Amino acid sequence: MTNETVTIPARGGKAVSIRQGQAVKVINTHGEQVVDTWAFNALDMTEFMSMDATRATLKKLIAGVGDSYYSNRRKPILTVEEDTSPGIHDTLMAACDNERYGLLGCTDYHDNCSDNLRSGLQELGAEAAWIPSPLNLFMNIPWTQEGALSFEAPVTKSGDYIILRAEQDVIVAFSACPQDILPINGQHTEPTEAHYQIIDMPS
């Protein structure tokens, strides 16, 4: 249903089918929550939004308003229509998984974005053969001329959003990232829920 506000649960995942020409508005409800985002061709899940292909095509690390994200088949898949955040998103970091948290010292299972993608797709009866690198919305990964990277708190505020228009029929999946060891969801905050809306764009 268009314009309905849907919750991406804290530490959890969600997925939705979107027709070509529709858009999804991803809302950073509390201001410091990273939302890992994937898009798949609804008719062929082997075609998916590719951070590698996007960087090569745009020659940018972060897409801006009017730019498209590209699939692994070099076709536009999502286009940035509007972005009220400072425009700081990440295209470099892989989705977290249980093995990642093991490297960070966890000895028990930890909620993670890779499993959130799987569970979100499963709700739609879909399955991805593997976990593509996500578009990490609102994630702040500064880089230096020397090539150093760091994990920093988001610079978004409560209610900031980005609108992404579908360039083909797609399944879009989200994970409200459950990272609570590094400060990517804020220095002193637990992971929180985020929200999305499906929007019918004017033709």
Phi, psi and omega per residue, in radians:
M1 nan 2.302 -3.103
T2 -1.313 2.596 3.094
N3 1.177 0.021 3.020
E4 -1.330 2.361 3.114
T5 -1.529 2.113 -3.075
V6 -1.979 2.409 -3.121
T7 -1.490 2.288 2.865
I8 -1.647 1.865 -2.950
P9 -1.130 2.559 3.069
A10 -0.902 2.242 3.118
R11 1.224 0.128 -3.033
G12 -2.134 -3.114 -3.074
G13 -2.184 2.844 3.124
K14 -2.707 2.644 3.083
A15 -2.455 2.705 -3.091
V16 -2.632 2.543 3.049
S17 -1.569 2.374 -3.104
I18 -2.306 2.314 3.112
R19 -1.385 2.666 3.045
Q20 -0.924 2.307 -3.137
G21 1.657 -0.394 3.000
Q22 -1.346 2.953 3.111
A23 -2.383 2.801 3.048
V24 -2.091 2.303 3.082
K25 -1.789 2.009 -3.121
V26 -1.781 2.114 -2.975
I27 -1.914 2.185 3.058
N28 -1.504 1.477 -2.888
T29 -1.012 -0.753 -3.069
H30 -1.848 -0.101 2.949
G31 1.794 -0.376 -3.077
E32 -2.311 0.617 -3.100
Q33 -1.957 2.127 3.032
V34 -1.324 2.416 3.101
V35 -2.154 1.799 3.031
D36 -1.146 2.354 -3.020
T37 -2.350 2.348 3.088
W38 -2.237 2.705 3.008
A39 -2.403 2.376 -3.141
F40 -2.208 2.501 2.968
N41 -1.028 2.167 -3.039
A42 -1.141 -0.412 -3.109
L43 -1.693 -0.222 -3.091
D44 -2.682 1.668 -3.046
M45 -1.171 -0.151 3.078
T46 -1.353 -0.152 2.989
E47 -1.784 2.200 -3.037
F48 -2.574 2.791 3.083
M49 -1.072 2.222 -3.029
S50 -2.064 2.102 3.062
M51 -1.170 -0.643 3.117
D52 -1.061 -0.893 -3.106
A53 -1.140 -0.614 3.135
T54 -1.155 -0.819 3.130
R55 -1.071 -0.711 -3.128
A56 -1.154 -0.646 -3.096
T57 -1.341 -0.807 -3.087
L58 -1.427 -0.398 -2.997
K59 0.989 0.718 3.096
K60 -2.428 2.700 3.009
L61 -1.507 -0.431 -3.138
I62 -2.316 2.183 3.080
A63 -1.280 2.549 3.102
G64 -1.960 -3.135 3.123
V65 -1.011 2.280 -3.094
G66 1.659 -0.290 3.103
D67 -1.472 2.638 3.042
S68 -1.843 2.578 2.864
Y69 -1.554 2.467 -3.011
Y70 -1.919 2.690 3.113
S71 -1.499 3.017 3.074
N72 -1.178 -0.127 3.014
R73 -1.821 0.304 3.019
R74 1.142 0.536 3.097
K75 -1.964 2.489 3.053
P76 -1.021 2.420 -3.127
I77 -2.204 -0.738 3.027
L78 -2.351 2.419 3.123
T79 -2.070 2.379 3.127
V80 -1.341 1.968 3.135
E81 -1.592 -0.640 -3.076
E82 -2.753 2.592 3.116
D83 -2.639 1.888 -3.133
T84 -1.563 -0.109 3.076
S85 -1.358 3.050 3.059
P86 -1.165 -0.017 3.083
G87 1.457 0.291 3.139
I88 -1.656 1.875 3.085
H89 -2.324 2.882 -3.071
D90 -2.079 2.380 3.062
T91 -2.102 0.202 -3.029
L92 -1.814 -0.638 -2.945
M93 -1.519 2.411 3.063
A94 -1.209 2.754 3.040
A95 -1.111 2.476 3.073
C96 -1.207 2.638 3.089
D97 -2.492 3.069 -3.060
N98 -1.098 -0.575 3.110
E99 -1.128 -0.645 3.099
R100 -1.058 -0.757 -3.132
Y101 -1.218 -0.489 3.010
G102 -1.067 -0.712 3.090
L103 -1.149 -0.429 3.130
L104 -1.594 0.113 3.013
G105 1.846 -0.026 3.130
C106 -1.284 2.399 3.113
T107 -1.883 -0.193 3.085
D108 -1.993 2.980 3.092
Y109 -1.043 2.457 3.093
H110 -2.203 2.321 3.010
D111 -0.867 2.506 -3.079
N112 -2.677 2.790 -3.037
C113 -1.204 -0.585 3.141
S114 -1.089 -0.814 3.102
D115 -1.202 -0.565 3.077
N116 -1.123 -0.649 3.055
L117 -1.084 -0.818 -3.126
R118 -1.048 -0.790 -3.091
S119 -1.225 -0.646 3.104
G120 -1.108 -0.772 3.104
L121 -1.142 -0.665 -3.106
Q122 -1.052 -0.606 3.111
E123 -1.057 -0.490 3.124
L124 -1.667 0.053 -3.086
G125 1.295 0.417 -3.118
A126 -1.979 2.851 -3.126
E127 -2.639 2.402 3.062
A128 -1.758 2.399 -3.119
A129 -1.180 -0.503 3.079
W130 -2.692 3.072 -3.043
I131 -1.743 1.806 3.081
P132 -1.177 2.780 3.002
S133 -1.132 2.307 -3.062
P134 -1.505 2.869 2.813
L135 -1.461 1.967 -3.074
N136 -1.579 1.513 -3.102
L137 -1.099 2.359 3.065
F138 1.243 0.083 -3.118
M139 -1.464 2.360 -3.022
N140 -1.913 1.760 3.130
I141 -2.103 1.493 3.131
P142 -1.145 2.658 3.076
W143 -2.288 2.730 3.130
T144 -2.000 2.917 3.103
Q145 -1.048 -0.488 -3.139
E146 -1.377 -0.117 3.106
G147 1.659 0.140 3.125
A148 -1.360 2.536 3.097
L149 -2.147 2.686 3.076
S150 -2.545 2.732 3.097
F151 -1.703 2.005 -3.092
E152 -2.166 2.861 3.118
A153 -1.171 2.564 3.070
P154 -1.035 2.716 3.104
V155 -1.880 0.235 3.124
T156 -1.405 2.824 3.047
K157 -2.065 2.889 -3.122
S158 -0.973 2.260 3.098
G159 1.598 -0.138 3.054
D160 -1.029 2.560 -3.131
Y161 -2.568 2.860 3.013
I162 -2.301 2.466 3.105
I163 -1.975 2.194 -3.101
L164 -2.096 2.119 -3.141
R165 -1.612 2.362 -3.139
A166 -1.364 2.239 3.110
E167 -1.643 -0.063 3.040
Q168 -2.732 2.965 3.047
D169 -1.146 2.165 -3.007
V170 -2.361 2.766 2.824
I171 -1.857 2.139 3.111
V172 -1.883 2.316 -3.117
A173 -2.124 2.576 -3.099
F174 -2.302 2.617 2.937
S175 -2.340 2.153 2.959
A176 -1.332 1.711 -2.900
C177 -0.911 2.248 -3.099
P178 -1.549 0.256 -3.125
Q179 -1.065 2.107 3.137
D180 -2.313 0.273 3.097
I181 -1.843 -0.847 3.024
L182 -1.552 2.807 -3.016
P183 -1.492 0.498 -3.049
I184 -1.248 -0.307 3.033
N185 -1.852 0.483 -3.130
G186 1.830 2.727 -3.065
Q187 -1.218 -0.639 -2.988
H188 -2.320 0.490 -3.088
T189 -2.134 2.560 2.998
E190 -1.394 2.694 3.040
P191 -0.966 2.466 -3.092
T192 -2.174 2.977 3.058
E193 -1.276 2.774 2.953
A194 -2.232 -3.133 -3.101
H195 -2.461 2.786 3.002
Y196 -2.462 2.784 3.021
Q197 -2.344 2.523 2.998
I198 -1.647 2.317 -3.035
I199 -2.141 2.330 2.966
D200 -1.467 2.005 -3.092
M201 -1.447 2.574 3.055
P202 -1.121 2.451 -3.106
S203 -1.431 nan nan
